[in-house]
Amino acid sequence: MQIEPLKLFPVNATNAVKNLEVNKPVNADSVDFSQFLRDALGSVNSLQLQAEKASIDLAAGKVEDVSQVMVATEKASVALQLTMQVRNKVVEAYQEIMRMQV
């Protein structure tokens, strides 16, 4: 195995400045943060409702495969745990900001 020596090239500053795009306008298809949170909470809620329906169907004898119910329940559980951890981090960050002295 042959080791190649490092080749140093000068940095072209004009290309670096062009790629920064500091004042880049927001596209019309971008989603704001509140809409993103609303969609995320909606998907967690739908997973919870699917798990509840699967459990009711299992109790009623409509579902023969218990693994489907367990998968739906675990998906809902993991999604809820993730949501709670994100909420905890947001509250923790808010409290840290409120403790800052201006």
C-alpha positions in Angstrom: 0.0 0.0 0.0 1.5 3.3 -1.1 0.9 6.4 1.0 0.4 9.6 -0.9 1.8 12.8 0.4 -0.5 15.6 1.4 -1.1 18.2 -1.2 -1.9 21.7 0.0 -3.9 24.0 -2.2 -4.6 27.7 -1.6 -8.1 28.6 -0.4 -10.1 30.5 -2.9 -11.9 33.1 -0.8 -14.4 34.2 -3.5 -15.9 30.7 -3.7 -16.1 30.4 0.1 -18.0 33.7 0.4 -20.5 32.7 -2.4 -21.3 29.4 -0.6 -22.2 31.1 2.7 -25.5 32.5 1.5 -26.0 34.5 4.7 -29.2 36.2 3.6 -30.8 33.2 1.9 -34.5 33.7 1.5 -36.9 31.1 2.9 -38.6 28.9 0.2 -42.3 28.7 0.1 -42.2 24.9 0.7 -40.3 25.2 4.0 -42.3 24.4 7.2 -42.1 26.6 10.2 -41.3 25.2 13.6 -44.8 25.3 15.0 -46.2 23.4 12.0 -43.4 20.8 12.4 -44.2 20.3 16.1 -47.9 20.0 15.2 -47.3 17.4 12.6 -44.9 15.4 14.9 -47.5 15.4 17.8 -50.2 14.4 15.3 -48.2 11.4 14.2 -47.5 10.4 17.8 -51.2 10.7 18.5 -52.1 8.6 15.5 -49.6 5.9 16.6 -51.3 5.9 20.1 -54.8 5.6 18.5 -53.6 2.7 16.2 -52.1 0.9 19.3 -55.4 1.4 21.2 -57.4 0.1 18.3 -55.1 -2.9 17.9 -55.5 -3.7 21.6 -59.3 -3.5 21.4 -59.3 -5.7 18.4 -57.1 -8.2 20.2 -59.5 -8.2 23.2 -62.5 -8.7 20.9 -60.8 -11.6 19.1 -60.6 -9.9 15.7 -56.7 -10.2 15.6 -55.1 -13.6 15.6 -51.5 -12.4 15.4 -50.4 -10.9 18.8 -47.1 -9.7 17.3 -49.0 -7.1 15.2 -50.5 -5.7 18.4 -47.2 -5.7 20.2 -45.4 -3.9 17.3 -48.1 -1.2 17.3 -48.0 -0.8 21.0 -44.2 -0.6 21.0 -44.2 1.9 18.2 -46.6 4.1 20.2 -44.5 3.7 23.3 -41.2 4.6 21.7 -42.8 7.6 19.9 -44.3 8.8 23.2 -40.9 8.3 25.1 -39.1 10.3 22.3 -41.7 13.1 22.6 -41.3 13.3 26.3 -37.5 13.4 26.1 -37.7 16.2 23.5 -40.2 18.1 25.8 -37.8 17.6 28.7 -34.9 19.0 26.7 -36.9 22.0 25.6 -38.1 22.8 29.1 -34.5 22.4 30.4 -33.2 24.7 27.7 -35.9 27.3 28.6 -35.1 27.1 32.2 -31.4 27.6 31.5 -32.2 30.6 29.4 -34.3 32.0 32.2 -31.4 31.6 34.6 -29.1 33.7 32.5 -28.3 37.2 33.7 -28.7 39.9 31.2 
